[in-house]
Amino acid sequence: MESVFGSLETGLVHRTRFRPRQEAKATLFEFIAIFRNRHRRHSSIGDRPPAQARIDMAAKMATE
């Protein structure tokens, strides 16, 4: 969890000046929901991004 907050702080928060609170919320949501959850590699699924794991699983199921 600390690495999530570390990358969030150094990669986003410290480089960005947010005007309204809503802009900050939207940017944080985008970072977490899109980058962290969809594109980042996850060790629990073989160090692949979730999108690639889904593609691999569908291909495996199609050949069985």
C-alpha positions as CSV (number, residue, x, y, z in Angstrom):
1,M,0.0,0.0,0.0
2,E,2.9,2.3,0.7
3,S,4.1,2.0,-2.8
4,V,0.7,3.0,-4.2
5,F,0.7,6.2,-2.1
6,G,4.4,6.8,-3.0
7,S,3.8,6.6,-6.7
8,L,0.6,8.7,-6.3
9,E,2.4,11.4,-4.5
10,T,5.5,11.6,-6.7
11,G,3.8,10.9,-10.0
12,L,0.7,13.0,-9.6
13,V,0.1,15.1,-6.5
14,H,3.4,16.9,-6.2
15,R,3.4,17.8,-9.9
16,T,-0.1,19.1,-10.2
17,R,-1.9,22.1,-8.9
18,F,-5.6,21.4,-8.5
19,R,-8.1,24.3,-8.5
20,P,-11.4,22.9,-7.4
21,R,-11.8,19.9,-5.1
22,Q,-13.8,18.1,-7.9
23,E,-10.8,18.3,-10.3
24,A,-8.6,16.7,-7.7
25,K,-11.1,13.9,-7.0
26,A,-11.5,13.2,-10.8
27,T,-7.8,13.1,-11.3
28,L,-7.2,10.8,-8.4
29,F,-10.0,8.5,-9.5
30,E,-8.6,8.3,-13.0
31,F,-5.1,7.5,-11.7
32,I,-6.4,4.7,-9.4
33,A,-9.2,3.2,-11.5
34,I,-7.5,3.4,-14.9
35,F,-3.7,3.3,-14.4
36,R,-3.3,1.3,-11.2
37,N,-6.0,-1.2,-11.8
38,R,-6.0,-1.7,-15.5
39,H,-2.5,-1.1,-16.8
40,R,-0.1,-1.9,-14.0
41,R,1.3,-5.4,-13.8
42,H,-0.1,-7.5,-11.0
43,S,1.9,-10.3,-9.4
44,S,-1.2,-12.3,-8.6
45,I,-1.9,-12.9,-12.3
46,G,1.6,-13.6,-13.5
47,D,3.0,-10.1,-13.6
48,R,0.7,-9.1,-16.4
49,P,-1.8,-6.2,-16.7
50,P,-5.4,-7.3,-16.1
51,A,-6.3,-6.6,-19.7
52,Q,-3.6,-9.0,-21.0
53,A,-4.6,-11.7,-18.4
54,R,-8.2,-11.5,-19.7
55,I,-7.1,-11.9,-23.3
56,D,-4.9,-14.9,-22.3
57,M,-7.7,-16.5,-20.4
58,A,-10.2,-16.1,-23.2
59,A,-7.7,-17.6,-25.7
60,K,-7.0,-20.5,-23.4
61,M,-10.8,-21.2,-22.9
62,A,-11.3,-21.0,-26.7
63,T,-8.7,-23.8,-27.3
64,E,-10.1,-26.1,-24.6
